[in-house]
Amino acid sequence: MLPEKGSNKPCVLICVSPHFGWEKKIREVQAGMEEEGIPCLVVQAEEFDAVALAYQGAIASKLGVGLGIGAESLCIHYHKLPAEHPLFALNVPGTSAQWRYFGYNAARLVKGIPFKVQPTEELVQQQMDSKALYDLIYGIVQKVLRETGPRP
């Protein structure tokens, strides 16, 4: 049940359809919003569609921003946008990093500052590959130095 627009404190409303693992999503979204300094309120809803949940939250929020969390999707909506056109939508269950970025960006929408760009999976993989390559080369150099010993 959503609070009426005039009765709640200024905050971003996070509307969630309870499902397995939803607590982890909420925790990450809230952490992102907390890091940006914007309050939020979590409400459970009967709706399953993240876009509809986010829009309901945006309409009910004094700040005009809602975040919807469904089992297979996440969404940020703004009260001035058409109901069927959310600002951001993630149509997969997502990762903890993605959930946190949704919290950051919902808060940044309220603050009117540029959104954080989430690293893509490819970029993350490249960074991991670079680290692995660095570690491999470092290990080889260390082994060569140990085997050859100090030079006079």
DSSP file (Angstrom, degrees, kcal/mol; ACC not computed):
  #  RESIDUE AA STRUCTURE BP1 BP2  ACC     N-H-->O    O-->H-N    N-H-->O    O-->H-N    TCO  KAPPA ALPHA  PHI   PSI    X-CA   Y-CA   Z-CA
    1    1 A M              0   0    0      0, 0.0    43,-0.1     0, 0.0    44,-0.0   0.000 360.0 360.0 360.0 122.7    0.0    0.0    0.0
    2    2 A L        -     0   0    0     41,-0.1     2,-0.1     1,-0.1     3,-0.1  -0.584 360.0-115.7 -83.1 143.1    1.5    3.3   -1.1
    3    3 A P        -     0   0    0      0, 0.0     2,-0.1     0, 0.0    -1,-0.1  -0.419  38.8 -99.1 -69.9 153.8    1.3    6.4    1.1
    4    4 A E    >>  -     0   0    0      1,-0.1     3,-1.6    -2,-0.1     4,-0.8  -0.464  35.0-110.6 -72.8 150.7   -0.7    9.3   -0.2
    5    5 A K  T 34 S+     0   0    0      1,-0.3     3,-0.4     2,-0.2    -1,-0.1   0.835 114.9  44.1 -53.7 -41.7    1.4   12.0   -1.8
    6    6 A G  T 34 S+     0   0    0      1,-0.2    -1,-0.3    55,-0.1    55,-0.0   0.619 107.6  60.1 -80.6 -11.7    0.8   14.6    0.9
    7    7 A S  T <4 S+     0   0    0     -3,-1.6     2,-0.2     2,-0.1    -1,-0.2   0.621  89.1  76.9 -96.9 -12.1    1.2   12.3    3.9
    8    8 A N  S  < S-     0   0    0     -4,-0.8     3,-0.1    -3,-0.4     0, 0.0  -0.622  80.7-108.8-100.6 159.4    4.8   11.1    3.4
    9    9 A K        -     0   0    0     -2,-0.2     2,-0.5     1,-0.1    53,-0.4  -0.399  55.2 -79.0 -73.0 157.6    8.1   12.8    4.2
   10   10 A P  S    S+     0   0    0      0, 0.0     2,-0.3     0, 0.0    -1,-0.1  -0.464  83.6 121.1 -61.8 115.3   10.2   13.9    1.2
   11   11 A C        -     0   0    0     -2,-0.5    52,-0.8    54,-0.1     2,-0.5  -0.975  67.9 -92.8-164.7 163.6   11.9   10.7    0.0
   12   12 A V  E     -a   40   0A   0     27,-2.3    29,-2.2    -2,-0.3     2,-0.6  -0.756  42.2-134.0 -83.1 130.6   12.3    8.4   -3.0
   13   13 A L  E     -ab  41  66A   0     52,-1.5    54,-2.7    -2,-0.5     2,-0.7  -0.781  13.6-160.0 -90.9 125.7    9.7    5.6   -2.8
   14   14 A I  E     -ab  42  67A   0     27,-3.1    29,-2.8    -2,-0.6     2,-0.6  -0.916   9.1-165.0-103.5 109.8   11.1    2.2   -3.5
   15   15 A C  E     -ab  43  68A   0     52,-2.7    54,-2.5    -2,-0.7     2,-0.4  -0.859  10.6-173.1-100.2 124.7    8.2   -0.1   -4.4
   16   16 A V  E     -ab  44  69A   0     27,-2.6    29,-2.4    -2,-0.6    54,-0.2  -0.935  27.4-146.1-124.7 139.9    9.0   -3.8   -4.3
   17   17 A S        -     0   0    0     52,-2.6    29,-0.1    -2,-0.4    27,-0.1  -0.911  42.0-118.0 -95.0 109.5    7.1   -6.9   -5.3
   18   18 A P        +     0   0    0      0, 0.0     2,-0.3     0, 0.0    53,-0.1  -0.212  54.1 143.2 -55.8 133.5    8.4   -9.4   -2.6
   19   19 A H    >   -     0   0    0     51,-0.1     3,-2.0    52,-0.0     4,-0.3  -0.939  58.5 -55.1-158.3 172.2   10.3  -12.3   -4.2
   20   20 A F  T 3  S+     0   0    0     -2,-0.3     0, 0.0     1,-0.3     0, 0.0  -0.381 123.7   8.4 -59.5 125.2   13.2  -14.5   -3.4
   21   21 A G  T >> S+     0   0    0     -2,-0.1     4,-1.2     3,-0.0     3,-0.7   0.481  84.4 128.6  86.3   3.5   16.3  -12.3   -2.8
   22   22 A W  H <>  +     0   0    0     -3,-2.0     4,-2.4     1,-0.2     5,-0.2   0.794  65.3  64.7 -65.3 -26.5   14.5   -8.9   -2.8
   23   23 A E  H 3> S+     0   0    0     -4,-0.3     4,-2.4     1,-0.2    -1,-0.2   0.887 100.3  51.2 -63.5 -38.1   16.1   -8.0    0.5
   24   24 A K  H <> S+     0   0    0     -3,-0.7     4,-2.0     2,-0.2    -1,-0.2   0.899 109.9  49.7 -65.1 -40.4   19.6   -8.0   -1.1
   25   25 A K  H  X S+     0   0    0     -4,-1.2     4,-2.6     2,-0.2     5,-0.2   0.937 111.3  48.7 -63.1 -46.3   18.3   -5.7   -3.9
   26   26 A I  H  X S+     0   0    0     -4,-2.4     4,-3.0     1,-0.2     5,-0.3   0.920 109.0  53.5 -59.2 -45.3   16.8   -3.3   -1.4
   27   27 A R  H  X S+     0   0    0     -4,-2.4     4,-1.9     1,-0.2    -1,-0.2   0.909 112.4  43.4 -58.9 -44.4   20.0   -3.2    0.7
   28   28 A E  H  X S+     0   0    0     -4,-2.0     4,-2.2     2,-0.2    -1,-0.2   0.912 114.1  49.4 -69.8 -42.8   22.1   -2.3   -2.3
   29   29 A V  H  X S+     0   0    0     -4,-2.6     4,-2.1     1,-0.2    -2,-0.2   0.937 113.0  47.9 -60.7 -46.4   19.6    0.3   -3.7
   30   30 A Q  H  X S+     0   0    0     -4,-3.0     4,-2.9    -5,-0.2    -1,-0.2   0.879 108.9  54.2 -62.9 -38.0   19.4    1.9   -0.2
   31   31 A A  H  X S+     0   0    0     -4,-1.9     4,-2.4    -5,-0.3    -1,-0.2   0.922 108.5  49.0 -63.3 -43.3   23.2    2.0    0.1
   32   32 A G  H  X S+     0   0    0     -4,-2.2     4,-1.0     1,-0.2    -1,-0.2   0.908 113.9  45.5 -61.4 -42.3   23.5    3.8   -3.2
   33   33 A M  H  X>S+     0   0    0     -4,-2.1     5,-2.2     1,-0.2     4,-0.6   0.891 111.3  52.6 -69.1 -39.1   20.9    6.4   -2.2
   34   34 A E  H ><5S+     0   0    0     -4,-2.9     3,-1.1     1,-0.2    -2,-0.2   0.905 105.0  55.2 -63.2 -41.1   22.4    6.8    1.3
   35   35 A E  H 3<5S+     0   0    0     -4,-2.4    -1,-0.2     1,-0.3    -2,-0.2   0.805 110.4  46.6 -61.7 -28.3   25.9    7.5   -0.3
   36   36 A E  H 3<5S-     0   0    0     -4,-1.0    -1,-0.3    -3,-0.3    -2,-0.2   0.512 116.2-118.3 -90.7  -6.6   24.2   10.3   -2.3
   37   37 A G  T <<5 +     0   0    0     -3,-1.1    -3,-0.2    -4,-0.6    -2,-0.1   0.762  68.1 131.6  80.1  26.1   22.4   11.6    0.8
   38   38 A I      < -     0   0    0     -5,-2.2    -1,-0.2   -27,-0.0    -2,-0.2  -0.946  51.7-129.6-114.6 129.5   18.8   11.1   -0.3
   39   39 A P        -     0   0    0      0, 0.0   -27,-2.3     0, 0.0     2,-0.3  -0.355  25.9-171.0 -74.4 155.7   16.3    9.4    2.0
   40   40 A C  E     -a   12   0A   0    -29,-0.3     2,-0.4    -2,-0.1   -27,-0.2  -0.951  15.6-149.2-142.4 163.1   14.1    6.6    0.8
   41   41 A L  E     -a   13   0A   0    -29,-2.2   -27,-3.1    -2,-0.3     2,-0.5  -0.999  14.2-143.3-135.1 130.4   11.1    4.6    2.0
   42   42 A V  E     +a   14   0A   0     -2,-0.4     2,-0.4   -29,-0.2   -27,-0.2  -0.819  21.5 177.2 -97.2 130.0   10.5    0.9    1.1
   43   43 A V  E     -a   15   0A   0    -29,-2.8   -27,-2.6    -2,-0.5     2,-0.3  -0.991  23.9-132.4-130.3 141.2    6.9   -0.2    0.5
   44   44 A Q  E     -a   16   0A   0     -2,-0.4     2,-0.3   -29,-0.2   -27,-0.2  -0.703  28.2-171.6 -90.1 144.2    5.6   -3.6   -0.6
   45   45 A A        -     0   0    0    -29,-2.4     8,-0.0    -2,-0.3    -2,-0.0  -0.895  34.1-130.4-134.7 162.4    3.1   -3.7   -3.4
   46   46 A E  S    S+     0   0    0     -2,-0.3    -1,-0.1   -29,-0.1   -29,-0.1   0.702  80.2  98.6 -83.0 -22.1    0.9   -6.3   -5.1
   47   47 A E        -     0   0    0      1,-0.1    -2,-0.2   -31,-0.1     3,-0.0  -0.322  54.2-164.8 -67.1 148.5    2.1   -5.3   -8.6
   48   48 A F        +     0   0    0     22,-0.1     2,-0.5   -31,-0.0    23,-0.3   0.641  60.6  93.6-106.7 -21.5    4.8   -7.4  -10.3
   49   49 A D     >  -     0   0    0      1,-0.2     4,-2.5    21,-0.1     5,-0.2  -0.631  63.2-151.4 -81.4 122.0    5.9   -5.1  -13.1
   50   50 A A  H  > S+     0   0    0     -2,-0.5     4,-2.7     1,-0.2     5,-0.2   0.845  95.4  54.6 -62.7 -35.0    8.9   -2.9  -12.1
   51   51 A V  H  > S+     0   0    0      2,-0.2     4,-2.4     1,-0.2    -1,-0.2   0.940 111.3  44.1 -64.5 -46.4    7.9   -0.1  -14.5
   52   52 A A  H  > S+     0   0    0      2,-0.2     4,-2.4     1,-0.2    -2,-0.2   0.898 113.9  51.2 -64.6 -40.1    4.4    0.1  -12.9
   53   53 A L  H  X S+     0   0    0     -4,-2.5     4,-2.2     2,-0.2    -2,-0.2   0.932 111.5  46.9 -61.5 -46.0    5.9   -0.1   -9.4
   54   54 A A  H  X S+     0   0    0     -4,-2.7     4,-2.5     1,-0.2    23,-0.2   0.896 112.1  50.0 -64.6 -40.3    8.4    2.7  -10.1
   55   55 A Y  H  X S+     0   0    0     -4,-2.4     4,-2.5     2,-0.2     5,-0.2   0.917 109.7  50.6 -65.8 -42.4    5.7    4.9  -11.7
   56   56 A Q  H  X S+     0   0    0     -4,-2.4     4,-1.9     1,-0.2    -1,-0.2   0.915 112.2  48.5 -59.9 -42.1    3.4    4.4   -8.7
   57   57 A G  H  X S+     0   0    0     -4,-2.2     4,-1.7     2,-0.2   -44,-0.2   0.904 110.5  50.3 -64.1 -42.0    6.3    5.3   -6.4
   58   58 A A  H  < S+     0   0    0     -4,-2.5    21,-0.2     1,-0.2     6,-0.2   0.903 111.3  48.2 -64.3 -41.6    7.1    8.5   -8.4
   59   59 A I  H  < S+     0   0    0     -4,-2.5    -1,-0.2     1,-0.2    -2,-0.2   0.882 116.6  42.9 -66.2 -37.9    3.5    9.7   -8.4
   60   60 A A  H  < S+     0   0    0     -4,-1.9   -52,-0.2    -5,-0.2     2,-0.2   0.691  96.3  93.6 -82.6 -19.1    3.3    9.1   -4.6
   61   61 A S    ><  -     0   0    0     -4,-1.7     3,-0.8    -5,-0.1   -49,-0.1  -0.541  68.9-144.0 -79.7 137.2    6.7   10.6   -3.7
   62   62 A K  T 3  S+     0   0    0    -53,-0.4    -1,-0.1   -51,-0.2   -50,-0.1   0.762 106.4  53.5 -65.6 -23.8    7.0   14.2   -2.7
   63   63 A L  T 3  S-     0   0    0    -52,-0.8    -1,-0.2     2,-0.2   -51,-0.1   0.555 110.4-125.9 -87.5  -9.1   10.3   14.2   -4.6
   64   64 A G  S <  S+     0   0    0     -3,-0.8    15,-2.5    -6,-0.2     2,-0.4   0.654  72.0 114.4  76.9  15.7    8.7   12.8   -7.7
   65   65 A V  E     + C   0  78A   0    -54,-0.3   -52,-1.5    13,-0.2     2,-0.4  -0.974  38.5 178.6-124.8 132.2   11.0    9.8   -8.0
   66   66 A G  E     -bC  13  77A   0     11,-2.1    11,-2.9    -2,-0.4     2,-0.4  -0.963  14.0-157.0-130.3 149.6   10.1    6.2   -7.7
   67   67 A L  E     -bC  14  76A   0    -54,-2.7   -52,-2.7    -2,-0.4     2,-0.4  -0.994  11.0-158.2-126.4 127.2   12.1    3.0   -7.9
   68   68 A G  E     -bC  15  75A   0      7,-2.6     7,-2.1    -2,-0.4     2,-0.5  -0.882   4.0-166.7-109.1 136.1   10.4   -0.3   -8.7
   69   69 A I  E     +bC  16  74A   0    -54,-2.5   -52,-2.6    -2,-0.4     5,-0.2  -0.964  13.4 167.6-126.1 115.9   11.9   -3.7   -7.9
   70   70 A G        -     0   0    0      3,-2.7     3,-0.3    -2,-0.5   -21,-0.1  -0.603  50.8 -96.4-111.8 178.1   10.4   -6.8   -9.4
   71   71 A A  S    S+     0   0    0    -23,-0.3   -22,-0.1     1,-0.2     3,-0.0   0.857 122.6  22.2 -64.6 -35.5   11.8  -10.4   -9.5
   72   72 A E  S    S+     0   0    0      1,-0.1     2,-0.3    20,-0.1    -1,-0.2   0.261 125.0  37.1-117.5  10.1   13.3  -10.0  -13.0
   73   73 A S        -     0   0    0     -3,-0.3    -3,-2.7    18,-0.2     2,-0.3  -0.992  50.9-153.9-159.9 163.5   13.7   -6.2  -13.3
   74   74 A L  E     -CD  69  90A   0     16,-2.0    16,-3.0    -2,-0.3     2,-0.3  -0.974  20.4-176.8-138.6 147.6   14.5   -2.8  -11.7
   75   75 A C  E     -CD  68  89A   0     -7,-2.1    -7,-2.6    -2,-0.3     2,-0.4  -0.997  20.3-153.9-153.3 142.6   13.3    0.6  -12.8
   76   76 A I  E     -CD  67  88A   0     12,-2.6    11,-1.6    -2,-0.3    12,-1.5  -0.973  23.7-175.4-114.1 132.5   13.6    4.3  -12.0
   77   77 A H  E     -C   66   0A   0    -11,-2.9   -11,-2.1    -2,-0.4     2,-0.4  -0.922  16.9-148.9-128.5 154.0   10.7    6.5  -12.9
   78   78 A Y  E >   -C   65   0A   0     -2,-0.3     3,-2.1   -13,-0.2   -13,-0.2  -0.969  23.4-127.2-121.7 137.8   10.1   10.3  -12.7
   79   79 A H  T 3  S+     0   0    0    -15,-2.5   -14,-0.1    -2,-0.4   -15,-0.1   0.688 106.6  57.1 -62.0 -19.8    6.6   11.7  -12.1
   80   80 A K  T 3  S+     0   0    0    -16,-0.3    -1,-0.3     2,-0.1     3,-0.1   0.513  91.8  87.0 -89.6  -4.2    6.7   14.0  -15.2
   81   81 A L  S <  S-     0   0    0     -3,-2.1     6,-0.1     1,-0.1    -4,-0.0  -0.628  92.9 -93.5 -91.4 153.4    7.4   11.1  -17.6
   82   82 A P    >   -     0   0    0      0, 0.0     3,-2.2     0, 0.0    -4,-0.1  -0.344  38.8-113.5 -61.2 147.8    4.6    9.0  -19.2
   83   83 A A  T 3  S+     0   0    0      1,-0.3   -28,-0.2    -4,-0.1   -27,-0.1   0.820 115.3  48.9 -54.0 -36.5    3.8    5.9  -17.2
   84   84 A E  T 3  S+     0   0    0      1,-0.2    -1,-0.3   -29,-0.0   -32,-0.1   0.409 102.2  68.2 -88.6   3.6    5.1    3.5  -19.9
   85   85 A H    <   -     0   0    0     -3,-2.2    -1,-0.2   -34,-0.1    -2,-0.0  -0.720  67.8-174.4-125.5  81.4    8.4    5.4  -20.4
   86   86 A P        -     0   0    0      0, 0.0    -9,-0.2     0, 0.0     3,-0.1  -0.238  31.1-124.5 -69.7 163.7   10.7    5.0  -17.3
   87   87 A L  S    S+     0   0    0    -11,-1.6     2,-0.4     1,-0.3   -10,-0.2   0.941  93.2   8.1 -72.4 -50.2   14.0    6.9  -17.1
   88   88 A F  E     -D   76   0A   0    -12,-1.5   -12,-2.6     2,-0.0     2,-0.4  -0.992  67.7-179.7-133.6 141.4   16.1    3.7  -16.5
   89   89 A A  E     -D   75   0A   0     -2,-0.4     2,-0.5   -14,-0.2   -14,-0.2  -0.996  14.4-164.3-142.1 138.4   15.1    0.1  -16.7
   90   90 A L  E     -D   74   0A   0    -16,-3.0   -16,-2.0    -2,-0.4    -2,-0.0  -0.968   6.9-168.0-119.6 110.4   17.1   -3.1  -16.1
   91   91 A N        +     0   0    0     -2,-0.5   -18,-0.2   -18,-0.2   -16,-0.0  -0.058  64.9  66.4 -97.7  34.1   15.2   -6.0  -17.6
   92   92 A V  S    S-     0   0    0    -18,-0.1   -18,-0.1     1,-0.0    -2,-0.1  -0.924  98.4 -99.6-138.9 162.9   17.3   -8.8  -16.0
   93   93 A P        -     0   0    0      0, 0.0   -20,-0.1     0, 0.0    -3,-0.0   0.870  64.1-161.0 -55.9 -36.6   17.6   -9.7  -12.3
   94   94 A G        -     0   0    0    -22,-0.1     2,-0.2     4,-0.1   -69,-0.0  -0.148  11.0 -83.2  87.9 178.8   20.9   -7.8  -12.2
   95   95 A T     >  -     0   0    0      1,-0.1     4,-2.5   -70,-0.0     5,-0.2  -0.727  38.6-101.4-119.9 169.2   23.9   -7.8   -9.9
   96   96 A S  H  > S+     0   0    0     -2,-0.2     4,-2.1     1,-0.2     5,-0.2   0.879 123.3  53.1 -61.5 -36.5   24.6   -6.1   -6.6
   97   97 A A  H  > S+     0   0    0      2,-0.2     4,-2.0     1,-0.2    -1,-0.2   0.909 109.6  48.2 -64.9 -40.9   26.7   -3.4   -8.4
   98   98 A Q  H  > S+     0   0    0      2,-0.2     4,-1.7     1,-0.2    -2,-0.2   0.909 110.0  52.0 -65.8 -41.2   23.8   -2.7  -10.8
   99   99 A W  H  X S+     0   0    0     -4,-2.5     4,-1.5     1,-0.2    -1,-0.2   0.908 109.2  50.1 -61.2 -41.6   21.3   -2.4   -7.9
  100  100 A R  H  X S+     0   0    0     -4,-2.1     4,-2.6     1,-0.2    -1,-0.2   0.896 106.6  55.1 -65.0 -39.8   23.6    0.1   -6.2
  101  101 A Y  H  X S+     0   0    0     -4,-2.0     4,-2.8     1,-0.2    -1,-0.2   0.855 103.8  55.1 -62.6 -34.2   23.9    2.1   -9.4
  102  102 A F  H  X S+     0   0    0     -4,-1.7     4,-2.2     2,-0.2    -1,-0.2   0.899 108.3  49.2 -64.5 -38.8   20.1    2.3   -9.5
  103  103 A G  H  X S+     0   0    0     -4,-1.5     4,-2.0     2,-0.2    -2,-0.2   0.933 111.6  49.0 -63.0 -46.1   20.2    3.8   -6.0
  104  104 A Y  H  X S+     0   0    0     -4,-2.6     4,-2.5     1,-0.2    -2,-0.2   0.950 114.4  44.8 -55.2 -50.4   22.9    6.3   -6.9
  105  105 A N  H  X S+     0   0    0     -4,-2.8     4,-1.8     1,-0.2    -1,-0.2   0.807 108.7  54.3 -74.1 -29.8   21.0    7.4  -10.0
  106  106 A A  H  X S+     0   0    0     -4,-2.2     4,-1.4    -5,-0.2    -1,-0.2   0.926 113.4  45.2 -63.8 -42.8   17.6    7.7   -8.3
  107  107 A A  H  X S+     0   0    0     -4,-2.0     4,-2.1     1,-0.2    -2,-0.2   0.898 111.1  52.5 -66.0 -40.8   19.2    9.9   -5.7
  108  108 A R  H  X>S+     0   0    0     -4,-2.5     5,-1.8     1,-0.2     4,-1.4   0.816 103.2  58.2 -67.7 -30.0   21.0   11.9   -8.4
  109  109 A L  H  <5S+     0   0    0     -4,-1.8    -1,-0.2     2,-0.2    -2,-0.2   0.922 108.2  46.7 -62.3 -43.1   17.7   12.5  -10.3
  110  110 A V  H  <5S+     0   0    0     -4,-1.4    -2,-0.2     1,-0.2    -1,-0.2   0.917 114.7  46.4 -62.6 -44.1   16.4   14.1   -7.1
  111  111 A K  H  <5S-     0   0    0     -4,-2.1    -1,-0.2    -5,-0.1    -2,-0.2   0.663 105.9-128.5 -75.8 -16.6   19.6   16.2   -6.7
  112  112 A G  T  <5 +     0   0    0     -4,-1.4    -3,-0.2     1,-0.3    -4,-0.1   0.833  63.7 129.4  72.3  32.0   19.6   17.2  -10.4
  113  113 A I      < -     0   0    0     -5,-1.8    -1,-0.3     1,-0.1    -2,-0.1  -0.766  67.7 -73.4-115.1 164.4   23.2   16.2  -11.0
  114  114 A P        -     0   0    0      0, 0.0    -1,-0.1     0, 0.0     2,-0.1  -0.171  53.4-110.7 -58.0 146.6   24.7   13.9  -13.7
  115  115 A F        -     0   0    0      1,-0.1     2,-0.4    -3,-0.1   -10,-0.1  -0.390  27.5-110.3 -74.6 152.3   24.0   10.3  -13.5
  116  116 A K        -     0   0    0    -15,-0.2     2,-0.6    -2,-0.1   -11,-0.1  -0.681  29.4-132.1 -80.0 136.2   26.7    7.7  -12.7
  117  117 A V        -     0   0    0     -2,-0.4     3,-0.0     3,-0.0    -1,-0.0  -0.808  19.0-134.3 -92.1 124.6   27.5    5.6  -15.6
  118  118 A Q        -     0   0    0     -2,-0.6     2,-0.1     1,-0.1   -20,-0.0  -0.578  24.0-109.3 -78.8 135.3   27.6    1.9  -14.7
  119  119 A P        -     0   0    0      0, 0.0    -1,-0.1     0, 0.0     2,-0.1  -0.389  36.0-121.9 -61.8 139.0   30.6   -0.1  -15.9
  120  120 A T     >  -     0   0    0      1,-0.1     4,-2.4    -2,-0.1     5,-0.2  -0.378  20.4-111.1 -76.7 161.5   29.5   -2.5  -18.6
  121  121 A E  H  > S+     0   0    0      1,-0.2     4,-2.6     2,-0.2     5,-0.2   0.875 119.8  55.1 -58.9 -37.5   30.2   -6.2  -18.2
  122  122 A E  H  > S+     0   0    0      2,-0.2     4,-2.6     1,-0.2    -1,-0.2   0.918 108.5  47.1 -63.8 -43.2   32.7   -5.9  -21.1
  123  123 A L  H  > S+     0   0    0      2,-0.2     4,-2.6     1,-0.2    -2,-0.2   0.917 112.3  49.5 -64.4 -43.1   34.7   -3.2  -19.2
  124  124 A V  H  X S+     0   0    0     -4,-2.4     4,-2.3     1,-0.2    -2,-0.2   0.921 112.0  48.9 -61.1 -43.4   34.6   -5.1  -16.0
  125  125 A Q  H  X S+     0   0    0     -4,-2.6     4,-2.8     2,-0.2    -2,-0.2   0.903 110.4  50.9 -63.6 -41.1   35.8   -8.2  -17.8
  126  126 A Q  H  X S+     0   0    0     -4,-2.6     4,-2.7     2,-0.2    -2,-0.2   0.910 110.5  49.2 -62.7 -41.9   38.6   -6.2  -19.5
  127  127 A Q  H  X S+     0   0    0     -4,-2.6     4,-2.1     2,-0.2    -2,-0.2   0.902 112.5  47.4 -63.7 -40.4   39.7   -4.9  -16.1
  128  128 A M  H  X S+     0   0    0     -4,-2.3     4,-2.5     2,-0.2    -2,-0.2   0.908 112.4  49.7 -66.6 -41.2   39.7   -8.4  -14.6
  129  129 A D  H  X S+     0   0    0     -4,-2.8     4,-2.5     2,-0.2    -2,-0.2   0.901 110.4  50.8 -63.4 -41.2   41.7   -9.6  -17.6
  130  130 A S  H  X S+     0   0    0     -4,-2.7     4,-2.6     2,-0.2    -2,-0.2   0.907 111.2  47.9 -63.1 -42.5   44.2   -6.8  -17.2
  131  131 A K  H  X S+     0   0    0     -4,-2.1     4,-2.9     2,-0.2    -2,-0.2   0.917 111.7  49.7 -64.2 -44.0   44.6   -7.6  -13.6
  132  132 A A  H  X S+     0   0    0     -4,-2.5     4,-2.3     2,-0.2    -2,-0.2   0.911 112.1  48.1 -62.5 -41.6   45.1  -11.3  -14.3
  133  133 A L  H  X S+     0   0    0     -4,-2.5     4,-2.6     2,-0.2     5,-0.2   0.925 111.9  49.5 -64.4 -44.7   47.7  -10.5  -17.0
  134  134 A Y  H  X S+     0   0    0     -4,-2.6     4,-2.9     1,-0.2     5,-0.2   0.936 111.6  49.0 -58.0 -48.0   49.5   -8.1  -14.6
  135  135 A D  H  X S+     0   0    0     -4,-2.9     4,-2.3     1,-0.2    -1,-0.2   0.891 111.4  50.0 -61.0 -40.4   49.5  -10.8  -11.9
  136  136 A L  H  X S+     0   0    0     -4,-2.3     4,-2.2     2,-0.2    -2,-0.2   0.944 113.4  44.4 -63.2 -48.9   50.8  -13.4  -14.3
  137  137 A I  H  X S+     0   0    0     -4,-2.6     4,-2.6     1,-0.2     5,-0.2   0.915 113.1  51.6 -63.6 -43.4   53.7  -11.1  -15.6
  138  138 A Y  H  X S+     0   0    0     -4,-2.9     4,-2.5    -5,-0.2    -1,-0.2   0.916 110.0  49.8 -58.9 -44.2   54.6  -10.1  -12.0
  139  139 A G  H  X S+     0   0    0     -4,-2.3     4,-2.3    -5,-0.2    -1,-0.2   0.897 110.9  49.1 -62.2 -41.5   54.7  -13.7  -10.9
  140  140 A I  H  X S+     0   0    0     -4,-2.2     4,-2.6     2,-0.2    -2,-0.2   0.932 111.6  48.7 -64.3 -45.6   57.0  -14.6  -13.9
  141  141 A V  H  X S+     0   0    0     -4,-2.6     4,-2.4     1,-0.2    -2,-0.2   0.912 111.7  49.6 -61.3 -42.8   59.3  -11.7  -13.2
  142  142 A Q  H  X S+     0   0    0     -4,-2.5     4,-2.2    -5,-0.2    -1,-0.2   0.903 111.2  49.5 -62.8 -41.2   59.5  -12.7   -9.5
  143  143 A K  H  X S+     0   0    0     -4,-2.3     4,-2.6     2,-0.2     5,-0.2   0.922 110.8  49.3 -64.0 -44.8   60.3  -16.3  -10.3
  144  144 A V  H  X S+     0   0    0     -4,-2.6     4,-2.3     1,-0.2     5,-0.2   0.914 111.3  49.8 -61.2 -43.3   63.0  -15.3  -12.8
  145  145 A L  H  X S+     0   0    0     -4,-2.4     4,-1.3     1,-0.2    -1,-0.2   0.892 112.4  47.3 -63.7 -39.7   64.6  -13.0  -10.1
  146  146 A R  H  < S+     0   0    0     -4,-2.2    -2,-0.2     1,-0.2    -1,-0.2   0.909 114.7  46.3 -66.7 -42.1   64.5  -15.8   -7.5
  147  147 A E  H  < S+     0   0    0     -4,-2.6    -2,-0.2     1,-0.2    -1,-0.2   0.838 116.5  42.5 -73.0 -33.0   66.0  -18.4   -9.9
  148  148 A T  H  < S-     0   0    0     -4,-2.3    -1,-0.2    -5,-0.2    -2,-0.2   0.689  97.8-156.5 -88.0 -18.2   68.8  -16.2  -11.2
  149  149 A G     <  -     0   0    0     -4,-1.3     2,-0.1    -5,-0.2    -1,-0.1   0.069  39.2 -34.8  67.5 176.2   69.7  -14.7   -7.8
  150  150 A P        -     0   0    0      0, 0.0    -4,-0.0     0, 0.0    -5,-0.0  -0.435  61.8-133.0 -71.3 143.9   71.4  -11.4   -7.2
  151  151 A R              0   0    0     -2,-0.1    -2,-0.1     1,-0.1    -3,-0.0  -0.786 360.0 360.0 -98.1 139.1   74.0  -10.4   -9.8
  152  152 A P              0   0    0      0, 0.0    -1,-0.1     0, 0.0     0, 0.0   0.489 360.0 360.0 -74.7 360.0   77.4   -9.1   -8.7
